[in-house]
Amino acid sequence: MFCVICGKDDRNTIRGMCIPCFLNGRQIVSLAERVDLERCTNCEEFFIQGKWLSMSTEDAVELAAEGTMKPIEEAVVRDVALASSELDPRNFSVFGEIIADIDEVSTRTECSSVVRIKNTVCKRCSRQLGNYYESTLQIRSSTKDLEDDVRDEIVRRITSTVEAMSKSNRHVFITKVEEVSGGVDLLLSSISLGKNLARDIEDSYGGEFKESSKLVGKTSDGEDMYRLTYLVRLPDYGVGDVVSFNNRIYKLTWLGKNGGKLLDLENFRETTIRKNDLKSMRVAAKPKDLREATVVNVTGDEIQILDPRNYSTVDLRIPENFEAGETITVAIVEDIIYLVPS
């Protein structure tokens, strides 16, 4: 076949032209002359290719420009190299070198673009800043005010969980954390988030779970719109407590949705306890009530310590493979000293 431009007889033609004539003066790949790149002024994420993404300004600018790349129909892009430079805080120049194949012939194209950053507020941040929430998670104690360390531990746990979830679902967030009389309230972005977190706290701390709803308006299509409240009432016991159960003294070592695990502080055997039986436990000592006792001597399966109350010597049994330091942790229950393994 003859090239319509130069007349050369060539088997490989494109649009009636040989490859050299086809390539002559032709822009194989182009970038948009100007690109608008949205940046949220609150979270500083960039809206690129339909998604809000967290990255450096340089990477965002280059990715936004690359998203406008248009090769001609016959080109297959093999490699893209972009470099950006700041014109001013809102405008960036992007220069590209792009390698593309045309009918097994490698071509190199230079192109450029200007990316303009436009400040806005993303939907998530707009909702968060506007105190938007769909559910409330209430954490309370069943007997008294929620202890500060337990409250802080639960808030840290929930915050960490939500942060991890938000990496794959950016519409998940905590709107507000409010310390209230008797506990803490967390205002959450969705109903499902509130329910999942409530179930997690219930399972992990052995609490009781209740939910209620409140009509707050109607959706745009006329459907009733509700806010849900999830109440988790925690028991007076927790992991690490020394408890009395069936006339024996234990350390509560684990809690789950179906019950817990206890370590017998006399023979150091572990046993399970059903959820229904947890209510029969009596807290004998909280972790803050435990004492440190000085070690005098260790012999076989026994250890001699100084009673932290009067410094008299006391012999205690120790569990297998127990490694004693200069001091050990003990609980004093009804005037009896128990070793509490960590």
C-alpha positions as YAML, in Angstrom:
chain: A
units: angstrom
residues:
- id: 1
  name: MET
  ca: [0.00, 0.00, 0.00]
- id: 2
  name: PHE
  ca: [1.29, 3.42, -0.92]
- id: 3
  name: CYS
  ca: [1.48, 6.29, 1.59]
- id: 4
  name: VAL
  ca: [-0.87, 9.11, 0.55]
- id: 5
  name: ILE
  ca: [1.69, 11.70, 1.73]
- id: 6
  name: CYS
  ca: [5.09, 10.53, 0.48]
- id: 7
  name: GLY
  ca: [4.03, 7.78, -1.96]
- id: 8
  name: LYS
  ca: [6.23, 5.18, -0.29]
- id: 9
  name: ASP
  ca: [5.14, 1.56, -0.65]
- id: 10
  name: ASP
  ca: [4.72, 0.35, 2.95]
- id: 11
  name: ARG
  ca: [2.79, -2.56, 4.41]
- id: 12
  name: ASN
  ca: [2.29, -0.73, 7.73]
- id: 13
  name: THR
  ca: [0.08, 2.29, 7.23]
- id: 14
  name: ILE
  ca: [-2.24, 4.23, 9.49]
- id: 15
  name: ARG
  ca: [-5.08, 6.23, 8.00]
- id: 16
  name: GLY
  ca: [-3.42, 5.72, 4.61]
- id: 17
  name: MET
  ca: [-0.05, 7.07, 5.80]
- id: 18
  name: CYS
  ca: [3.23, 5.37, 6.56]
- id: 19
  name: ILE
  ca: [4.33, 5.55, 10.17]
- id: 20
  name: PRO
  ca: [6.88, 8.41, 9.70]
- id: 21
  name: CYS
  ca: [4.34, 10.55, 7.85]
- id: 22
  name: PHE
  ca: [1.63, 9.73, 10.39]
- id: 23
  name: LEU
  ca: [3.88, 10.78, 13.28]
- id: 24
  name: ASN
  ca: [5.22, 13.91, 11.61]
- id: 25
  name: GLY
  ca: [4.03, 16.93, 13.61]
- id: 26
  name: ARG
  ca: [1.30, 14.95, 15.37]
- id: 27
  name: GLN
  ca: [0.65, 15.29, 19.13]
- id: 28
  name: ILE
  ca: [0.42, 11.69, 20.24]
- id: 29
  name: VAL
  ca: [-0.58, 12.36, 23.85]
- id: 30
  name: SER
  ca: [-1.94, 15.54, 25.41]
- id: 31
  name: LEU
  ca: [-2.85, 16.91, 28.83]
- id: 32
  name: ALA
  ca: [-5.68, 19.33, 29.53]
- id: 33
  name: GLU
  ca: [-4.47, 22.90, 29.26]
- id: 34
  name: ARG
  ca: [-5.96, 23.76, 32.66]
- id: 35
  name: VAL
  ca: [-7.15, 21.49, 35.47]
- id: 36
  name: ASP
  ca: [-9.13, 22.46, 38.57]
- id: 37
  name: LEU
  ca: [-8.18, 20.46, 41.70]
- id: 38
  name: GLU
  ca: [-10.47, 20.67, 44.73]
- id: 39
  name: ARG
  ca: [-8.88, 20.66, 48.20]
- id: 40
  name: CYS
  ca: [-10.86, 20.50, 51.47]
- id: 41
  name: THR
  ca: [-9.71, 23.31, 53.74]
- id: 42
  name: ASN
  ca: [-10.61, 21.28, 56.84]
- id: 43
  name: CYS
  ca: [-9.12, 17.80, 56.30]
- id: 44
  name: GLU
  ca: [-6.78, 18.96, 53.47]
- id: 45
  name: GLU
  ca: [-7.67, 15.99, 51.29]
- id: 46
  name: PHE
  ca: [-7.87, 16.34, 47.49]
- id: 47
  name: PHE
  ca: [-10.78, 15.34, 45.23]
- id: 48
  name: ILE
  ca: [-9.23, 13.32, 42.42]
- id: 49
  name: GLN
  ca: [-10.94, 11.02, 39.95]
- id: 50
  name: GLY
  ca: [-14.14, 10.97, 41.98]
- id: 51
  name: LYS
  ca: [-12.53, 10.30, 45.38]
- id: 52
  name: TRP
  ca: [-11.23, 12.33, 48.31]
- id: 53
  name: LEU
  ca: [-7.62, 11.29, 48.89]
- id: 54
  name: SER
  ca: [-4.96, 12.20, 51.42]
- id: 55
  name: MET
  ca: [-1.59, 12.94, 49.83]
- id: 56
  name: SER
  ca: [1.01, 15.62, 49.33]
- id: 57
  name: THR
  ca: [0.19, 18.65, 47.20]
- id: 58
  name: GLU
  ca: [2.86, 17.68, 44.67]
- id: 59
  name: ASP
  ca: [1.46, 14.16, 44.24]
- id: 60
  name: ALA
  ca: [-2.12, 15.47, 44.04]
- id: 61
  name: VAL
  ca: [-1.24, 18.05, 41.39]
- id: 62
  name: GLU
  ca: [0.56, 15.50, 39.22]
- id: 63
  name: LEU
  ca: [-2.17, 12.88, 39.63]
- id: 64
  name: ALA
  ca: [-4.85, 15.43, 38.70]
- id: 65
  name: ALA
  ca: [-2.93, 16.36, 35.54]
- id: 66
  name: GLU
  ca: [-2.33, 12.71, 34.67]
- id: 67
  name: GLY
  ca: [-6.07, 12.08, 34.95]
- id: 68
  name: THR
  ca: [-6.63, 14.37, 31.94]
- id: 69
  name: MET
  ca: [-4.12, 12.55, 29.72]
- id: 70
  name: LYS
  ca: [-5.56, 11.75, 26.28]
- id: 71
  name: PRO
  ca: [-3.60, 9.59, 23.84]
- id: 72
  name: ILE
  ca: [-4.75, 9.31, 20.23]
- id: 73
  name: GLU
  ca: [-6.69, 6.16, 19.35]
- id: 74
  name: GLU
  ca: [-3.71, 4.34, 17.82]
- id: 75
  name: ALA
  ca: [-1.34, 4.96, 20.78]
- id: 76
  name: VAL
  ca: [-0.62, 2.62, 23.67]
- id: 77
  name: VAL
  ca: [0.92, 4.50, 26.62]
- id: 78
  name: ARG
  ca: [3.90, 2.68, 28.15]
- id: 79
  name: ASP
  ca: [5.39, 5.19, 30.57]
- id: 80
  name: VAL
  ca: [4.46, 8.53, 32.13]
- id: 81
  name: ALA
  ca: [6.91, 10.88, 33.85]
- id: 82
  name: LEU
  ca: [5.49, 14.09, 35.34]
- id: 83
  name: ALA
  ca: [7.13, 16.94, 37.22]
- id: 84
  name: SER
  ca: [5.37, 19.89, 38.84]
- id: 85
  name: SER
  ca: [6.54, 23.34, 39.88]
- id: 86
  name: GLU
  ca: [4.73, 25.99, 41.91]
- id: 87
  name: LEU
  ca: [3.72, 29.14, 40.11]
- id: 88
  name: ASP
  ca: [2.01, 30.52, 43.21]
- id: 89
  name: PRO
  ca: [0.28, 28.89, 46.23]
- id: 90
  name: ARG
  ca: [-2.81, 28.09, 44.12]
- id: 91
  name: ASN
  ca: [-1.33, 27.33, 40.68]
- id: 92
  name: PHE
  ca: [1.13, 24.67, 39.56]
- id: 93
  name: SER
  ca: [2.77, 23.96, 36.25]
- id: 94
  name: VAL
  ca: [3.04, 20.29, 35.26]
- id: 95
  name: PHE
  ca: [5.45, 19.06, 32.57]
- id: 96
  name: GLY
  ca: [5.19, 15.53, 31.21]
- id: 97
  name: GLU
  ca: [7.26, 13.15, 29.11]
- id: 98
  name: ILE
  ca: [5.15, 10.26, 27.86]
- id: 99
  name: ILE
  ca: [6.32, 7.15, 26.02]
- id: 100
  name: ALA
  ca: [3.71, 5.54, 23.80]
- id: 101
  name: ASP
  ca: [3.82, 2.83, 21.13]
- id: 102
  name: ILE
  ca: [2.22, 3.20, 17.71]
- id: 103
  name: ASP
  ca: [2.19, -0.04, 15.75]
- id: 104
  name: GLU
  ca: [5.30, -1.22, 17.65]
- id: 105
  name: VAL
  ca: [7.08, 2.08, 17.04]
- id: 106
  name: SER
  ca: [8.05, 3.83, 20.29]
- id: 107
  name: THR
  ca: [7.33, 7.55, 20.50]
- id: 108
  name: ARG
  ca: [8.20, 10.22, 23.04]
- id: 109
  name: THR
  ca: [5.83, 13.15, 23.60]
- id: 110
  name: GLU
  ca: [6.26, 16.27, 25.71]
- id: 111
  name: CYS
  ca: [3.18, 17.99, 27.07]
- id: 112
  name: SER
  ca: [2.22, 20.40, 29.83]
- id: 113
  name: SER
  ca: [-0.69, 21.60, 31.93]
- id: 114
  name: VAL
  ca: [-1.53, 24.11, 34.65]
- id: 115
  name: VAL
  ca: [-3.31, 22.79, 37.75]
- id: 116
  name: ARG
  ca: [-5.30, 25.27, 39.82]
- id: 117
  name: ILE
  ca: [-6.18, 24.41, 43.43]
- id: 118
  name: LYS
  ca: [-9.70, 25.41, 44.48]
- id: 119
  name: ASN
  ca: [-10.49, 25.44, 48.19]
- id: 120
  name: THR
  ca: [-13.76, 23.88, 49.32]
- id: 121
  name: VAL
  ca: [-15.16, 21.78, 52.18]
- id: 122
  name: CYS
  ca: [-15.86, 18.11, 51.54]
- id: 123
  name: LYS
  ca: [-19.21, 16.59, 52.47]
- id: 124
  name: ARG
  ca: [-17.78, 14.70, 55.43]
- id: 125
  name: CYS
  ca: [-16.18, 17.78, 56.97]
- id: 126
  name: SER
  ca: [-19.25, 19.89, 56.20]
- id: 127
  name: ARG
  ca: [-21.35, 17.43, 58.16]
- id: 128
  name: GLN
  ca: [-18.83, 17.13, 60.96]
- id: 129
  name: LEU
  ca: [-18.42, 20.89, 61.32]
- id: 130
  name: GLY
  ca: [-22.19, 21.23, 61.25]
- id: 131
  name: ASN
  ca: [-22.55, 18.78, 64.17]
- id: 132
  name: TYR
  ca: [-24.30, 16.23, 61.95]
- id: 133
  name: TYR
  ca: [-25.00, 12.88, 63.57]
- id: 134
  name: GLU
  ca: [-27.37, 9.96, 63.11]
- id: 135
  name: SER
  ca: [-26.78, 8.04, 66.32]
- id: 136
  name: THR
  ca: [-25.67, 8.54, 69.91]
- id: 137
  name: LEU
  ca: [-23.66, 5.98, 71.85]
- id: 138
  name: GLN
  ca: [-24.14, 6.35, 75.59]
- id: 139
  name: ILE
  ca: [-21.71, 4.61, 77.95]
- id: 140
  name: ARG
  ca: [-22.85, 4.32, 81.55]
- id: 141
  name: SER
  ca: [-22.01, 2.32, 84.67]
- id: 142
  name: SER
  ca: [-24.66, 0.05, 86.15]
- id: 143
  name: THR
  ca: [-24.00, 1.04, 89.76]
- id: 144
  name: LYS
  ca: [-22.29, 4.43, 89.95]
- id: 145
  name: ASP
  ca: [-20.49, 7.05, 87.93]
- id: 146
  name: LEU
  ca: [-18.23, 5.64, 85.24]
- id: 147
  name: GLU
  ca: [-14.63, 5.58, 86.47]
- id: 148
  name: ASP
  ca: [-12.33, 8.00, 84.67]
- id: 149
  name: ASP
  ca: [-9.83, 5.36, 83.57]
- id: 150
  name: VAL
  ca: [-12.57, 3.09, 82.18]
- id: 151
  name: ARG
  ca: [-14.21, 6.02, 80.37]
- id: 152
  name: ASP
  ca: [-10.90, 7.14, 78.85]
- id: 153
  name: GLU
  ca: [-10.03, 3.58, 77.82]
- id: 154
  name: ILE
  ca: [-13.36, 3.12, 76.04]
- id: 155
  name: VAL
  ca: [-13.15, 6.50, 74.27]
- id: 156
  name: ARG
  ca: [-9.62, 5.64, 73.07]
- id: 157
  name: ARG
  ca: [-10.85, 2.25, 71.86]
- id: 158
  name: ILE
  ca: [-13.77, 3.78, 69.94]
- id: 159
  name: THR
  ca: [-11.61, 6.57, 68.49]
- id: 160
  name: SER
  ca: [-9.03, 4.06, 67.27]
- id: 161
  name: THR
  ca: [-11.74, 1.85, 65.74]
- id: 162
  name: VAL
  ca: [-13.39, 4.74, 63.92]
- id: 163
  name: GLU
  ca: [-10.05, 6.04, 62.61]
- id: 164
  name: ALA
  ca: [-9.28, 2.59, 61.18]
- id: 165
  name: MET
  ca: [-12.76, 2.31, 59.61]
- id: 166
  name: SER
  ca: [-12.53, 5.80, 58.09]
- id: 167
  name: LYS
  ca: [-9.56, 4.73, 55.96]
- id: 168
  name: SER
  ca: [-11.93, 2.63, 53.83]
- id: 169
  name: ASN
  ca: [-15.11, 4.64, 54.47]
- id: 170
  name: ARG
  ca: [-14.55, 8.38, 54.88]
- id: 171
  name: HIS
  ca: [-18.19, 8.97, 55.83]
- id: 172
  name: VAL
  ca: [-17.50, 7.33, 59.19]
- id: 173
  name: PHE
  ca: [-16.61, 9.85, 61.91]
- id: 174
  name: ILE
  ca: [-17.18, 10.96, 65.48]
- id: 175
  name: THR
  ca: [-18.97, 14.29, 65.62]
- id: 176
  name: LYS
  ca: [-18.57, 14.95, 69.32]
- id: 177
  name: VAL
  ca: [-17.50, 13.33, 72.59]
- id: 178
  name: GLU
  ca: [-19.35, 14.69, 75.62]
- id: 179
  name: GLU
  ca: [-18.64, 13.84, 79.24]
- id: 180
  name: VAL
  ca: [-21.98, 13.76, 81.02]
- id: 181
  name: SER
  ca: [-23.16, 12.90, 84.50]
- id: 182
  name: GLY
  ca: [-22.63, 9.17, 84.97]
- id: 183
  name: GLY
  ca: [-20.62, 8.52, 81.82]
- id: 184
  name: VAL
  ca: [-19.91, 9.71, 78.29]
- id: 185
  name: ASP
  ca: [-21.90, 10.31, 75.08]
- id: 186
  name: LEU
  ca: [-20.47, 9.95, 71.56]
- id: 187
  name: LEU
  ca: [-22.34, 11.50, 68.62]
- id: 188
  name: LEU
  ca: [-21.69, 9.37, 65.52]
- id: 189
  name: SER
  ca: [-22.08, 9.83, 61.78]
- id: 190
  name: SER
  ca: [-24.29, 6.84, 61.06]
- id: 191
  name: ILE
  ca: [-26.79, 4.48, 62.63]
- id: 192
  name: SER
  ca: [-24.80, 1.38, 61.65]
- id: 193
  name: LEU
  ca: [-21.63, 2.82, 63.18]
- id: 194
  name: GLY
  ca: [-23.40, 3.42, 66.49]
- id: 195
  name: LYS
  ca: [-24.84, -0.08, 66.58]
- id: 196
  name: ASN
  ca: [-21.55, -1.80, 65.69]
- id: 197
  name: LEU
  ca: [-19.62, 0.15, 68.33]
- id: 198
  name: ALA
  ca: [-22.29, -0.52, 70.96]
- id: 199
  name: ARG
  ca: [-22.14, -4.26, 70.26]
- id: 200
  name: ASP
  ca: [-18.34, -4.20, 70.43]
- id: 201
  name: ILE
  ca: [-18.33, -2.47, 73.84]
- id: 202
  name: GLU
  ca: [-21.06, -4.79, 75.11]
- id: 203
  name: ASP
  ca: [-19.09, -7.87, 74.04]
- id: 204
  name: SER
  ca: [-15.74, -6.59, 75.32]
- id: 205
  name: TYR
  ca: [-16.86, -5.27, 78.69]
- id: 206
  name: GLY
  ca: [-19.79, -7.55, 79.49]
- id: 207
  name: GLY
  ca: [-22.33, -4.75, 79.46]
- id: 208
  name: GLU
  ca: [-26.05, -4.57, 78.72]
- id: 209
  name: PHE
  ca: [-27.22, -3.08, 75.43]
- id: 210
  name: LYS
  ca: [-30.42, -1.16, 74.70]
- id: 211
  name: GLU
  ca: [-31.52, 0.98, 71.76]
- id: 212
  name: SER
  ca: [-34.20, 3.61, 71.24]
- id: 213
  name: SER
  ca: [-35.22, 5.85, 68.36]
- id: 214
  name: LYS
  ca: [-36.49, 9.39, 67.94]
- id: 215
  name: LEU
  ca: [-38.27, 10.89, 64.93]
- id: 216
  name: VAL
  ca: [-36.36, 14.01, 63.88]
- id: 217
  name: GLY
  ca: [-37.93, 14.86, 60.51]
- id: 218
  name: LYS
  ca: [-38.49, 13.58, 57.00]
- id: 219
  name: THR
  ca: [-36.18, 12.81, 54.11]
- id: 220
  name: SER
  ca: [-36.43, 14.59, 50.75]
- id: 221
  name: ASP
  ca: [-38.70, 11.82, 49.46]
- id: 222
  name: GLY
  ca: [-41.06, 12.04, 52.44]
- id: 223
  name: GLU
  ca: [-39.77, 9.10, 54.49]
- id: 224
  name: ASP
  ca: [-39.56, 9.42, 58.28]
- id: 225
  name: MET
  ca: [-36.03, 10.16, 59.51]
- id: 226
  name: TYR
  ca: [-34.89, 8.84, 62.88]
- id: 227
  name: ARG
  ca: [-31.92, 9.23, 65.19]
- id: 228
  name: LEU
  ca: [-30.94, 6.16, 67.19]
- id: 229
  name: THR
  ca: [-29.59, 6.09, 70.73]
- id: 230
  name: TYR
  ca: [-27.57, 3.08, 71.85]
- id: 231
  name: LEU
  ca: [-27.11, 2.70, 75.60]
- id: 232
  name: VAL
  ca: [-24.40, 0.38, 76.93]
- id: 233
  name: ARG
  ca: [-24.55, 0.00, 80.68]
- id: 234
  name: LEU
  ca: [-21.32, -1.45, 82.02]
- id: 235
  name: PRO
  ca: [-21.19, -3.77, 85.03]
- id: 236
  name: ASP
  ca: [-19.24, -2.83, 88.14]
- id: 237
  name: TYR
  ca: [-16.61, -5.49, 87.27]
- id: 238
  name: GLY
  ca: [-13.92, -5.36, 84.60]
- id: 239
  name: VAL
  ca: [-10.91, -7.24, 83.33]
- id: 240
  name: GLY
  ca: [-8.14, -7.12, 85.94]
- id: 241
  name: ASP
  ca: [-10.50, -7.02, 88.92]
- id: 242
  name: VAL
  ca: [-10.14, -9.46, 91.81]
- id: 243
  name: VAL
  ca: [-13.56, -11.01, 92.36]
- id: 244
  name: SER
  ca: [-15.32, -13.40, 94.69]
- id: 245
  name: PHE
  ca: [-17.37, -16.18, 93.08]
- id: 246
  name: ASN
  ca: [-18.73, -19.37, 94.65]
- id: 247
  name: ASN
  ca: [-16.76, -18.65, 97.84]
- id: 248
  name: ARG
  ca: [-13.41, -18.49, 96.01]
- id: 249
  name: ILE
  ca: [-11.19, -15.58, 94.99]
- id: 250
  name: TYR
  ca: [-10.34, -15.08, 91.31]
- id: 251
  name: LYS
  ca: [-8.80, -12.58, 88.94]
- id: 252
  name: LEU
  ca: [-11.07, -11.72, 86.02]
- id: 253
  name: THR
  ca: [-8.78, -12.15, 83.00]
- id: 254
  name: TRP
  ca: [-11.13, -11.89, 80.01]
- id: 255
  name: LEU
  ca: [-14.64, -10.82, 79.04]
- id: 256
  name: GLY
  ca: [-16.62, -11.65, 75.91]
- id: 257
  name: LYS
  ca: [-20.17, -11.69, 74.66]
- id: 258
  name: ASN
  ca: [-20.83, -15.17, 76.10]
- id: 259
  name: GLY
  ca: [-19.05, -14.86, 79.45]
- id: 260
  name: GLY
  ca: [-15.53, -14.57, 80.75]
- id: 261
  name: LYS
  ca: [-12.46, -16.30, 82.16]
- id: 262
  name: LEU
  ca: [-11.33, -16.43, 85.78]
- id: 263
  name: LEU
  ca: [-7.94, -17.27, 87.30]
- id: 264
  name: ASP
  ca: [-8.21, -18.97, 90.68]
- id: 265
  name: LEU
  ca: [-5.82, -17.13, 93.02]
- id: 266
  name: GLU
  ca: [-5.39, -20.19, 95.26]
- id: 267
  name: ASN
  ca: [-4.46, -22.89, 92.74]
- id: 268
  name: PHE
  ca: [-3.94, -20.65, 89.66]
- id: 269
  name: ARG
  ca: [-6.20, -22.74, 87.47]
- id: 270
  name: GLU
  ca: [-8.20, -20.96, 84.80]
- id: 271
  name: THR
  ca: [-11.93, -21.52, 84.46]
- id: 272
  name: THR
  ca: [-14.70, -20.10, 82.29]
- id: 273
  name: ILE
  ca: [-17.80, -18.36, 83.57]
- id: 274
  name: ARG
  ca: [-21.07, -18.03, 81.68]
- id: 275
  name: LYS
  ca: [-22.58, -14.61, 81.02]
- id: 276
  name: ASN
  ca: [-25.57, -15.34, 83.25]
- id: 277
  name: ASP
  ca: [-23.23, -16.17, 86.15]
- id: 278
  name: LEU
  ca: [-21.24, -12.94, 85.85]
- id: 279
  name: LYS
  ca: [-23.90, -11.15, 87.86]
- id: 280
  name: SER
  ca: [-23.16, -13.45, 90.80]
- id: 281
  name: MET
  ca: [-19.57, -12.19, 91.10]
- id: 282
  name: ARG
  ca: [-18.62, -9.68, 93.75]
- id: 283
  name: VAL
  ca: [-15.75, -7.28, 93.18]
- id: 284
  name: ALA
  ca: [-13.22, -7.72, 95.97]
- id: 285
  name: ALA
  ca: [-10.53, -5.37, 94.68]
- id: 286
  name: LYS
  ca: [-10.03, -3.08, 91.70]
- id: 287
  name: PRO
  ca: [-6.60, -2.83, 90.02]
- id: 288
  name: LYS
  ca: [-6.04, 0.48, 91.84]
- id: 289
  name: ASP
  ca: [-6.59, -1.32, 95.16]
- id: 290
  name: LEU
  ca: [-3.81, -3.87, 94.60]
- id: 291
  name: ARG
  ca: [-0.60, -3.57, 96.63]
- id: 292
  name: GLU
  ca: [3.09, -4.15, 96.01]
- id: 293
  name: ALA
  ca: [4.86, -6.56, 98.38]
- id: 294
  name: THR
  ca: [8.62, -7.00, 98.78]
- id: 295
  name: VAL
  ca: [9.98, -10.46, 97.95]
- id: 296
  name: VAL
  ca: [12.16, -12.05, 100.64]
- id: 297
  name: ASN
  ca: [12.78, -15.52, 99.23]
- id: 298
  name: VAL
  ca: [11.57, -17.95, 96.54]
- id: 299
  name: THR
  ca: [11.73, -21.69, 97.12]
- id: 300
  name: GLY
  ca: [10.14, -24.23, 94.78]
- id: 301
  name: ASP
  ca: [6.46, -23.41, 94.43]
- id: 302
  name: GLU
  ca: [6.39, -20.93, 97.30]
- id: 303
  name: ILE
  ca: [7.41, -17.34, 97.79]
- id: 304
  name: GLN
  ca: [8.05, -15.43, 101.01]
- id: 305
  name: ILE
  ca: [7.05, -11.78, 101.07]
- id: 306
  name: LEU
  ca: [6.67, -8.90, 103.49]
- id: 307
  name: ASP
  ca: [3.07, -8.05, 104.33]
- id: 308
  name: PRO
  ca: [2.70, -4.47, 102.98]
- id: 309
  name: ARG
  ca: [0.56, -3.57, 106.01]
- id: 310
  name: ASN
  ca: [2.95, -4.52, 108.86]
- id: 311
  name: TYR
  ca: [6.04, -6.00, 107.14]
- id: 312
  name: SER
  ca: [5.66, -9.41, 108.74]
- id: 313
  name: THR
  ca: [6.73, -12.38, 106.58]
- id: 314
  name: VAL
  ca: [4.05, -14.29, 104.70]
- id: 315
  name: ASP
  ca: [4.39, -17.48, 102.62]
- id: 316
  name: LEU
  ca: [2.36, -17.73, 99.41]
- id: 317
  name: ARG
  ca: [1.99, -20.35, 96.72]
- id: 318
  name: ILE
  ca: [3.16, -19.30, 93.24]
- id: 319
  name: PRO
  ca: [2.02, -20.55, 89.82]
- id: 320
  name: GLU
  ca: [4.19, -22.73, 87.62]
- id: 321
  name: ASN
  ca: [6.99, -20.86, 85.78]
- id: 322
  name: PHE
  ca: [6.31, -17.71, 87.79]
- id: 323
  name: GLU
  ca: [9.16, -15.21, 87.60]
- id: 324
  name: ALA
  ca: [9.37, -13.03, 90.69]
- id: 325
  name: GLY
  ca: [11.09, -9.67, 90.74]
- id: 326
  name: GLU
  ca: [12.00, -7.59, 93.76]
- id: 327
  name: THR
  ca: [8.28, -7.05, 94.38]
- id: 328
  name: ILE
  ca: [5.03, -8.81, 93.46]
- id: 329
  name: THR
  ca: [1.43, -7.63, 93.18]
- id: 330
  name: VAL
  ca: [-0.97, -8.82, 95.85]
- id: 331
  name: ALA
  ca: [-4.61, -8.40, 96.79]
- id: 332
  name: ILE
  ca: [-5.82, -8.33, 100.38]
- id: 333
  name: VAL
  ca: [-9.32, -9.78, 100.71]
- id: 334
  name: GLU
  ca: [-10.90, -10.26, 104.12]
- id: 335
  name: ASP
  ca: [-7.45, -10.05, 105.71]
- id: 336
  name: ILE
  ca: [-6.02, -12.77, 103.45]
- id: 337
  name: ILE
  ca: [-3.18, -11.99, 101.03]
- id: 338
  name: TYR
  ca: [-3.38, -13.36, 97.48]
- id: 339
  name: LEU
  ca: [-0.71, -13.26, 94.81]
- id: 340
  name: VAL
  ca: [-2.10, -11.60, 91.65]
- id: 341
  name: PRO
  ca: [-0.12, -12.61, 88.52]
- id: 342
  name: SER
  ca: [0.15, -9.96, 85.82]
...
